[in-house]
Amino acid sequence: MKKDMHPKYYQAKVVCACGNVFTVGSTLPEIKVEVCANCHSFFTGQEKLVDTAGRVERFKKILEKKKKMSRKK
């Protein structure tokens, strides 16, 4: 069997943008996430919009273009 075949396994510290910190098993020593079970709308029951890289604005622009195209026809 080859030596050093598997990556090192850590009890990784996971840090969420909401401030929640917990540990999981991972090959990385620390993981940073934007949404966790503490702040995700599915688990909290509250709707919260998370806009990553302007996706909402891009979607709205596409809808506006489609409306303009349908008006011209």
Sequence and secondary structure as in RCSB ss.txt:
>XXXX:A:sequence
MKKDMHPKYYQAKVVCACGNVFTVGSTLPEIKVEVCANCHSFFTGQEKLVDTAGRVERFKKILEKKKKMSRKK
>XXXX:A:secstr
  TT S   EEEEEEETTS EEEEEESSSEEEES  TTT HHHH       STTHHHHHHHHHHHHHHHHHH 
